[in-house]
């Protein structure tokens, strides 16, 4: 099954230092080669909902800040690092 996402474009939708809100609990996906990816919807600074992939390092920071329960992340604000 293919799922389409409206991914955020760096430099257009999101920029380094932007403050965004987490808009959903996210999903985990497995890429070819076995790498695990984490995909979340965010609300951008201009209130548009976009999709972003979060790397393992960023995910670890988010878990350390907020808990492992990603449902509780909805509405939390974070800074974009690109």
Secondary structure, DSSP 8 states (H G I E B T S, - for coil): ------B--BTTTB-TT-EEEE-S--EEEE-TTS-EEEEEEEE-TTS-EEEEEE-HHHHHHHHHHH-S-GGGGTT-EEE---
